[in-house]
Amino acid sequence: MCGILAVLGCADVSLAKRARIIELSRRLRHRGPDWSGIHCFQDCYLAHQRLAIMDPASGDQPLYNEDKTVVVTVNGEIYNHEELRAKLQSHKFRTGSDCEVIAHLYEEYGEEFVDMLDGMFSFVLLDTRDKSFIAARDAIGITPLYLGWGLDGSVWFSSEMKALSDDCERFISFPPGHIYSSKTGGLRRWYNPPWYSESIPSTPYDPLALREAFEKAVIKRLMTDVPFGVLLSGGLDSSLVAAVASRHLAETKVAKQWGSQLHTFCIGLEGSPDLRAAKEVADYLGTLHHEFHFTVQEGIDALEEVIYHTETYDVTTIRASTPMFLMSRKIKSLGVKMVLSGEGSDEIFGGYLYFHKAPNKEEFHRETCRKIKALHLYDCLRANKATSAWGVEARVPFLDKSFINLAMDLDPEWKMVKRDLGRIEKWVIRNAFDDDKQPYLPKHILYRQKEQFSDGVGYSWIDGLKDYASQHVSDAMLMNASFVYPENTPTTKEGYFYRTIFEKFFPKICKQYPREHYDNKRIEDLAGIHQLSISGHLHNAARSTVPGGPSVACSTAKAVEWDAAWSKNLDPSGRAALGVHDAAYEDVPEKTTVTANPIAANGFAVTGAVEFATASPASA
Amino acid sequence: MCGILAVLGCSDDSQAKRVRVLELSRRLRHRGPDWSGLHQFGGNYLTHQRLAIIDPASGDQPLYNEDKSIVVTVNGEIYNHEQLRKSLANHKFRTGSDCEVIAHLYEEHGENFVDMLDGVFSFVLLDKRDNSFIVARDAIGVTSLYIGWGLDGSVWISSEMKGLNDDCEHFEAFPPGHLYSSKEHGFKRWYNPVWFSESIPSTPFDPLALRKAFENAVIKRLMTDVPFGVLLSGGLDSSLVSSVTARHLAGTKAAEQWGTQLHSFCVGLEGSPDLKAGKEVADYLGTVHHEFHFTVQDGIDAIEDVIYHIETYDVTTIRASTPMFLMSRKIKSLGVKMVISGEGSDELFGGYLYFHKAPNKEEFHQETCRKVKALHQYDCLRANKATSAWGLEVRVPFLDKEFINVAMSIDPEWKMIKRDQGRIEKWVLRKAFDDEENPYLPKHILYRQKEQFSDGVGYSWIDGLKAHAAQHVTDKMMQNAARIYPHNTPTTKEGYYYRMIFERFFPQNSARLTVPGGPSVACSTAKAIEWDAQWSNNLDPSGRAALGVHASAYEHATVPASLSAGKSAAEMNKKARIIKVPSQGVIIST
């Protein structure tokens, strides 16, 4: 990933403004530690912090068309850039960068080229001939992007909120799949796949087609000139990514440069379920496996930074981001710059445990649509920002445009969980990779139910977070939470604690204050950067970029209606709430302990499921 | 390099304080991007930001002795750690880190072990048994270190000023070669070599002994578990470093892991003297050579960042740091974590051009002593901080303890410039590596005078800086400079401009006192200005126009044509391999 910052139509074109924009751009330097670039054209500034993955030698940005009339600053990877280049025969390219096609496509097709790009991207393109500009974000929002407006009428775009939050009067999260055009002055959606309407598809399930689509999605993501690896938690999704990547690695260009042995990475508290599960998969695949152990204290010490980097106060996101953030630092220190990861599968296939309670296929399907549309606020945000904090790029093959089209075109009847037919969650993808002759994974791994959310890194992680938060947040504070935080009011001490940290970095009101102001010093400290001046304005945009509302175990608010009992227990993790994990269906002797469980006494009949699951890992 | 921050004897051991210390420690993260550590013991906090060079897998810090009663946070490299480990046979080591010996040495020898360490280091050691601590910094100050005091009686130690300047009532640079002991509430100098007294040595020049000492200094610095390279500007010092490194690389552990081909790096404006000279040497040595080009605008855009990182307003230091800072980022992006560099030679051998005017050998020698003692404020500070800004470690073999001893015990008569005997500056060093049979460098390179200071990256660099500063600083501002900045008053617009930036980042009075000042000509100390009556009239800190002692200023060419045409070893089955990494840098359209 790279970091982009663009300011267009600034009233101030002084040397001081240039210095200020360079300074703000430095707040994104973690995303692109390898080089910086800035292009000024009259009152427009396009800045870039580069992580060099493709063409490290010459691909410094901003990028240009032949005569330099079109300038573009891009964060992203365009997987079909060679194919697109071939189409642009009449154009002369300046670099080997995959992103350079954007400038030439614009020249050739005007604003209508975005859907031709296969990849993940956020970019700002300035046409100096008529001083117009466009900005766009990829279909699902794998790359982050924010859009802001200054009091002087300037329009701001930034990969992360932190680079524009102090200088914009108002800002929003740039909607994924959209394009902003200065000519029309507004946003419009360029991403219009059939599934977007949420109508119910009827295509029958074709396992081989699904498999092939996923393999293609992985293969195109092996495009890199630098060492890479796979995040492997040992769950189904990451194991499939690792299995497919290791199978196709040998054929790629990257293998010639960096060897054909796949590196895999896993993090957890000592002895955690993920570490065990991942090791098993790594052993099976024969990867070069790296295990990182962290302690609850290390995680807690990192919380402020995690919130600064991920720019959210969403509880599950922060819980899951922290281990990923710690692991990314270690991965980077090994010289690895890019990782493949399994995000998106749970949304596309309804893999969250609460999908067990979907009343019918229509509800099931619509919930998956809603989940995908919200990914940019949750798992995409986490995966991108937790890794980018250390200059590591995450690629997510499940969110490949073609793969989504295929997976979301499937009659949802097939995705429904049916115990009687032996179909557990994500059965369609498991079955698609169930190859007896040349197995991708051993069956017990392919069909295993693993810990969800952050339980896998070790149960004491979430307990530790809760304990720590309760030391900082009193009952009285929580009681007054709705007055302090009327918007997305935190309902738990943990949520309250994260919120206080978030508000410190991204305050709802920043008055004009001197540079010594504590909160801003904190931002500097976190960023490892420094600011010469703070010109804050009144704003309250930051907290509105974070989603809220009721949820059970990662469901949307709508799906909470699926079970009357759920609305009473809105723990964002699924551990104690759902009672749908495999082990809960079995009549196990430990059930006696369930009745002793205080949560069970509150009326949740089958709780403690996960405890059972660890005692006897389910294998279908 | 790593980053260390320690707060000792703090009255506050709350969670909030812990969070604050973590936060401050993060200001040093550029020095150690690979991992962080914090050890808290009551009101004592020892933090560490690690750059993993030795034992990346297990050497996370802080480090401990066997029973964890002694905790140590270290920034540095201990080159003789294996030897020291052997002397500690009854101790059990927890990691493969070279720095772990410090905890065990303390356990064995108390506070008096520092001189046993061969390397560069800054460390804080906490003895939990009696709640005492010691702090030490290497002999010359190759690693950076600051000490401060909080209003609550706490003592603060930080690799860079930015880790403590906002929280200390008073702070200063930690003197190199010193030890601070909490038991004695003060500093004592542990580094007591013969040369420190500045008495005039009389050992005759032994070229082979000097050569051997330098080779040893380079070889011990090849200790690494990660990819490394050399900074090669094409001048004598960096060329010698590269030549010796290339010669000894093959036998090392590093070569087994990362290949026997040496990577060399050079930065400059397009077409600059350094780029040309660096390439010539790289061709001769057959290194994998990387050239980085920057523009004046790239450099100017980086100035604020540079001053923030190197924490000085000294004009020559900032001029020279900027290209090094830009190059370090590119080097790091290639996956290289450590570089060997040629700092220190000019101080040891009187290599600055103003030494031509030294009136006698006593003055000459004393000036070299003063220069070596001040290195931590100038070239050591620059080399360490400009590279550490990007998580790159620099190693400086000329500042090896043993090598310094040898070099500083030579009768200074030999170091004096004697045109009549064909001895230009640093002649003893050139002569030591003048090997006819197995040449380290071609003669014309070995005996060439190169641009000094920042001229080598391109003449327009300094002109560009001056022009940029003049846009920001008016004549009126200069008139009032003495009132605004009574301490170390800037005398040029360029100096004023740097000072303004420095003061914005480090507004405390203590901060400005950490930076040296006073009159200087072409990097001389204030004392040496007395050598030539005319110098005090022209205090340009660069030497270009001021001195009139560069070879071209003499009537006859310094180097006989026969020498310049000396046989190149490239002809002797060494094939040059150059990978040019063109950097389009920051493109500016105006």
Interface residues (C-beta under 8 A of the other chain):
Chain A: L15 R18 A19 I22 E23 R26 P33 D34 W35 S36 G37 I38 H39 C40 F41 A52 P56 A57 S58 D60 P62 K68 D301 E304 E305 R329 K330 K332 S333 L334 G335 W390 Q471 H472 R515 K521 R522 E524 D525 L526 G528 H530 L532
Chain B: Q15 R18 V19 L22 E23 L24 R26 R27 R29 H30 P33 D34 W35 S36 L38 A52 P56 K162 D166 D301 E304 D305 Y308 R329 K330 K332 S333 L334 G335 W390 Q471 H472 I501 R504 F505 V581 P582 S583 Q584 G585 V586 I587 I588 S589 T590
